[in-house]
């Protein structure tokens, strides 16, 4: 017996990936709906070998489904998620709208699965920011082993994190450099082709000089892993289509050397260690694209700290960073028998 599922934001990068992963993981689906804004009604999206036509968000009856996977941006989620929760469906939301709400669990199944028990207050569960998801899958086993005091993380974020239009912009600008002549930046403040931009999302207006993306990494690490960890993040956009890389420097409260860390990471859930000290002995975003695991490479002691380690973390930001984590949350609900299938007329 499967569930009745709706994917809201069905035509976006993450929405389309949600359909792919529901199919790849063989999540028990009885009925599935593609939901989008009015302008996208009728657009076709694929779910396995089926073609679904997008239905209108404003007209859809959410009391007819058990589970809603939402990736439609913060404004749509703020407007709709509570209404959908009150209608009886469980919402797994990929936006930042609910992540810091005390009544909404923020979940990475490999990191804090038991926190999911608190979803019933609003029937909403928040998916973390794509950089935080991959980062914490790698940090959680190390934190359990030697308690992390501080992390310094530099991210190298692909343009798919900003959406399909940003991917088109990279493509057009790249062609423009060689063939068509320069094209004006639209989705980013400066040219992204053959460039890197030290700004992801907008700047905070609190005098810190941080961007919202950098604050998300800190706030979400505190909510899901440990509020005492000091987090210093710098988020950079790079001319890559899919896959977020993160260079992470970690200071521990107690000793943990590179060999111990490598052994721990090799055994940890959701991770794949590729770490050879030779040309190409590491994973790049290109190889992480389309894959489920979070990859860890470049594991090495940091002798400048009493208990220090540096690692490279890379994952597909549309998969573990978004759609895969969301479906894994749905699997966690299913495994714990938490999706009550209401008799629906
Ligand atoms: C980005 N993490 O990469 C943000 C949202 N997906 O742009």
Boltz pocket constraint, residues with backbone or C-beta under 6 A from the ligand:
constraints:
  - pocket:
      binder: B
      contacts: [[A, 129], [A, 130], [A, 131], [A, 157], [A, 158], [A, 160], [A, 161], [A, 162], [A, 200], [A, 201], [A, 213], [A, 317]]
      max_distance: 6.0
